[in-house]
Amino acid sequence: AIAGIWLTLGFMFAYMVPSIEKHSAWFRLACAGIFFMAVGRLLSSIAFPPAPENSTGAMIAEFVIPPIYVLRPGLVARSHYE
């Protein structure tokens, strides 16, 4: 099930990124979805014993990378106007 979600997100990003200026709201929504998958992993790891495979690295990446992708363009744009 998770592989299908990641495959779908990959197709979504492949469609959105070439014309990101038109799809910025959808891009942010997809990044929020990835971030909240990390929230789900964290809550699951708190409520249940750890899974046999280690998903800590994926959870950290899901917490860190989407906010960077969403916040960075605004920071770069602001630095060019100053």
C-alpha positions, 0 to 999 in steps of 0.5 A: 500500500505504501509503495502505491502511495509513493509511486503516485506521489512520484507521478504527481511530482513528475507532472508538477515540477516542470511547470512548478509556477502553475502548480505551486499549490498542488506541490505544497499539498503533496509536500504536506501529505509527505510530512503528515505521513511522517507524523503517522509513522511517528504516532505508529512507532509510539503506539506499537512496537517497532516494525522489523524493518527500520523506517526511522530514516524515512521518517526523518526524511519525510519530516525534513525534506518537504518543509525545505522544498516548500520554504526555500523558494520564498527564502531565495526570492526574498534574498534577491529583493534585498 
